[in-house]
């Protein structure tokens, strides 16, 4: 059985099995990480992993999961950034009764003004 030595921030070096570790690689930029639950303190640990570490772990039998960055990152951004005042206004909107109807009305008004 393959033993993998990793480091827990609370317990220090710990020995893990292949089934204790997961490798994660982003399909968009190939950044990798590995994660495990410390067998001593049960802390969930995640650490970055370069391509060499990813290759070693996967070749040892560690399961590989790929993921993608959210598509919203590539959407065009228009308008000014959200300000603290915007957040306070939104908070006050949510604190009131019938907030959903008020929010929907605001969005409809904004859509109508953009159409003209």
JOSULZI-V25628 format. One record per residue. N is the residue number from 1. SS is DSSP state (alpha for helix, beta for strand, coil for the rest). NEAR is the number of other C-alpha atoms within 12 Angstrom. Layout:
BEGIN
n=N ss=SS near=NEAR
n=N ss=SS near=NEAR
END
This chain:
BEGIN
n=1 ss=coil near=10
n=2 ss=coil near=18
n=3 ss=beta near=17
n=4 ss=beta near=26
n=5 ss=beta near=19
n=6 ss=beta near=29
n=7 ss=beta near=24
n=8 ss=beta near=24
n=9 ss=coil near=18
n=10 ss=coil near=17
n=11 ss=coil near=17
n=12 ss=beta near=16
n=13 ss=beta near=15
n=14 ss=beta near=25
n=15 ss=beta near=23
n=16 ss=beta near=25
n=17 ss=beta near=23
n=18 ss=alpha near=26
n=19 ss=alpha near=22
n=20 ss=alpha near=27
n=21 ss=beta near=35
n=22 ss=beta near=32
n=23 ss=beta near=37
n=24 ss=beta near=31
n=25 ss=beta near=29
n=26 ss=beta near=23
n=27 ss=coil near=15
n=28 ss=coil near=15
n=29 ss=coil near=13
n=30 ss=coil near=21
n=31 ss=coil near=23
n=32 ss=beta near=30
n=33 ss=beta near=29
n=34 ss=beta near=36
n=35 ss=beta near=32
n=36 ss=beta near=32
n=37 ss=beta near=27
n=38 ss=coil near=26
n=39 ss=coil near=23
n=40 ss=coil near=19
n=41 ss=coil near=15
n=42 ss=coil near=15
n=43 ss=coil near=18
n=44 ss=beta near=20
n=45 ss=beta near=27
n=46 ss=beta near=21
n=47 ss=beta near=24
n=48 ss=beta near=20
n=49 ss=beta near=24
n=50 ss=coil near=20
n=51 ss=alpha near=21
n=52 ss=alpha near=15
n=53 ss=alpha near=23
n=54 ss=alpha near=31
n=55 ss=alpha near=21
n=56 ss=alpha near=20
n=57 ss=alpha near=33
n=58 ss=alpha near=27
n=59 ss=alpha near=16
n=60 ss=coil near=21
n=61 ss=coil near=21
n=62 ss=coil near=27
n=63 ss=beta near=24
n=64 ss=beta near=26
n=65 ss=beta near=20
n=66 ss=beta near=20
n=67 ss=beta near=18
n=68 ss=coil near=17
n=69 ss=coil near=15
n=70 ss=coil near=11
n=71 ss=alpha near=10
n=72 ss=alpha near=9
n=73 ss=alpha near=10
n=74 ss=alpha near=9
n=75 ss=coil near=8
n=76 ss=coil near=8
n=77 ss=coil near=10
n=78 ss=coil near=7
n=79 ss=coil near=7
n=80 ss=coil near=7
n=81 ss=coil near=10
n=82 ss=coil near=13
n=83 ss=coil near=11
n=84 ss=alpha near=10
n=85 ss=alpha near=11
n=86 ss=alpha near=13
n=87 ss=alpha near=13
n=88 ss=alpha near=13
n=89 ss=alpha near=16
n=90 ss=alpha near=19
n=91 ss=alpha near=14
n=92 ss=alpha near=16
n=93 ss=alpha near=20
n=94 ss=alpha near=16
n=95 ss=alpha near=14
n=96 ss=coil near=14
n=97 ss=coil near=11
n=98 ss=coil near=13
n=99 ss=alpha near=17
n=100 ss=alpha near=15
n=101 ss=alpha near=14
n=102 ss=alpha near=18
n=103 ss=alpha near=21
n=104 ss=alpha near=14
n=105 ss=alpha near=15
n=106 ss=alpha near=16
n=107 ss=alpha near=14
n=108 ss=alpha near=14
n=109 ss=alpha near=14
n=110 ss=alpha near=13
n=111 ss=alpha near=12
n=112 ss=alpha near=11
n=113 ss=alpha near=10
n=114 ss=alpha near=9
n=115 ss=alpha near=8
n=116 ss=coil near=7
END
